[in-house]
Amino acid sequence: MYSIRQATINDLETIRQIAEDTWWVAYSPILEKEQISFMLNEIYSVEKISQQLNTGSQIYLLLIEEEKPVAFAAYSPREEDPDIYKLHKLYCLPETQGKGYGKTLITEVANKTIEAGKNILDLNVNRYNKAKNFYEKMGFSVAYEEDIAIGPYWMNDYVMRKEL
């Protein structure tokens, strides 16, 4: 059994640990280890996650399996177009992949988007990430490509979109 709840500031270290445990497995085949370390420190710094949780600039959902958080998603309206919601983060611990938790969290975020009166959900995925296939199965399609600088590194992404 599992449950989903909104994360609070008390979940900060849990979010950071799931990211740490997931990123190395997900990105080692496509990114250098220096880039993974840099980006984890940048995107999942205590300061950045605290700010997002405290201000609600990103809403985090935790999926809990038998009292242990095993996955999370983060979403918000897009800054440049609040009519479009964005799934910023979706990570499931490697040992839970294949259990449908990613699908469950996407469905939850889609429902929250619809509850907010919006009907478009975007996400970014690295152009070389095999997760693209999963997102396509979930009904997302490539809307456009974008390259985002994070420190000295580049994220070469597809922006994928789903009409809800």
C-alpha positions in Angstrom: 0.0 0.0 0.0 1.1 3.5 -0.6 -0.2 7.0 0.1 0.6 10.5 -1.3 0.9 13.7 0.8 2.2 17.2 0.3 5.7 17.6 1.6 6.6 20.1 4.2 9.9 21.6 5.3 10.3 18.6 7.6 10.7 16.5 4.5 13.6 18.4 3.1 16.3 15.8 3.9 14.1 13.0 2.6 13.6 14.8 -0.7 17.4 15.4 -0.9 18.1 11.7 -0.1 15.7 10.4 -2.7 17.2 12.7 -5.3 20.8 11.6 -4.4 19.9 7.9 -4.6 18.0 8.3 -7.9 20.2 10.7 -9.8 23.3 8.6 -9.9 21.4 5.6 -11.3 19.4 7.8 -13.8 22.1 10.1 -15.1 25.4 8.1 -14.8 24.8 6.6 -18.3 24.4 10.1 -19.9 26.3 12.7 -17.8 29.7 13.0 -16.3 29.9 12.4 -12.5 31.2 16.0 -12.0 28.1 17.3 -13.7 25.8 15.1 -11.6 27.5 16.2 -8.4 27.3 19.9 -9.4 23.6 19.7 -10.4 22.6 17.8 -7.3 24.3 20.4 -5.1 22.7 23.2 -7.2 19.2 22.0 -7.6 18.8 20.1 -4.3 20.7 22.5 -2.0 19.1 23.0 1.4 18.6 26.6 0.6 16.8 26.0 -2.7 14.5 23.2 -1.5 13.7 25.2 1.7 12.8 28.3 -0.3 10.6 26.2 -2.7 8.8 24.5 0.2 8.4 27.6 2.3 7.1 29.9 -0.5 5.2 27.2 -2.4 7.0 28.2 -5.6 7.1 24.4 -6.1 4.7 22.0 -4.5 6.3 18.7 -3.6 4.3 15.5 -3.3 5.8 12.5 -1.5 4.7 9.0 -2.2 5.0 6.8 0.9 5.2 3.0 0.7 4.7 1.2 4.1 5.6 4.4 6.0 8.8 5.1 4.0 8.9 7.9 1.4 10.1 6.3 -1.8 9.3 8.9 -4.5 8.5 12.5 -5.1 7.2 15.0 -7.6 7.4 18.8 -7.7 5.2 21.0 -9.8 4.0 24.6 -10.2 2.5 27.0 -12.7 5.1 28.1 -15.2 6.6 31.5 -14.3 6.3 32.8 -17.8 2.8 31.4 -18.4 0.7 30.5 -15.4 -1.9 28.9 -17.6 0.6 26.0 -18.1 1.7 23.9 -15.2 5.1 22.3 -15.1 6.2 19.0 -13.6 9.7 20.1 -12.4 10.8 16.9 -10.7 9.7 13.2 -10.7 12.0 10.7 -9.0 11.3 7.2 -7.7 13.9 5.2 -5.7 15.5 2.7 -8.1 14.3 -0.3 -6.2 10.7 0.9 -6.6 10.8 1.5 -10.3 8.3 -0.6 -12.2 5.7 -0.4 -9.4 3.7 2.4 -11.2 4.7 5.1 -8.7 5.8 7.5 -11.5 2.5 7.0 -13.3 0.7 7.6 -10.0 2.5 10.8 -9.2 2.0 12.1 -12.8 -1.7 11.4 -12.4 -1.8 13.2 -9.1 0.0 16.3 -10.6 -2.4 16.2 -13.6 -5.4 16.1 -11.2 -4.0 19.1 -9.2 -3.5 21.0 -12.5 -7.1 20.3 -13.5 -8.3 21.3 -10.0 -6.5 24.6 -10.5 -8.5 25.1 -13.7 -5.6 24.5 -16.1 -5.3 21.8 -18.8 -1.7 21.8 -20.0 1.2 20.1 -18.2 4.8 20.4 -19.3 8.0 18.7 -18.3 11.6 18.8 -19.3 13.6 15.6 -20.0 17.2 15.3 -21.1 17.3 14.4 -24.8 19.3 11.2 -24.0 17.2 10.1 -21.0 15.4 6.8 -21.6 12.6 8.3 -19.3 11.4 10.0 -22.5 9.7 6.7 -23.6 7.9 6.5 -20.2 6.6 10.1 -20.6 5.4 9.3 -24.1 3.5 6.3 -22.7 1.9 8.7 -20.2 0.6 10.8 -23.1 3.3 13.5 -23.3 4.8 14.5 -26.7 7.8 16.7 -27.5 6.7 20.3 -27.9 10.2 21.8 -28.5 13.8 21.5 -27.5 15.7 23.8 -25.1 19.2 24.1 -23.8 19.5 25.4 -20.2 22.8 26.5 -18.6 23.3 25.4 -15.0 26.7 26.7 -13.9 29.3 25.5 -16.4 27.0 22.7 -17.7 24.2 22.5 -20.2 20.9 20.6 -19.9 20.0 19.5 -23.4 16.3 18.9 -23.0 13.0 18.2 -24.7 10.1 20.1 -23.3 7.2 17.6 -23.4 3.6 18.6 -23.1 0.3 16.8 -22.3 -3.1 18.2 -22.8 -5.3 17.2 -19.9 
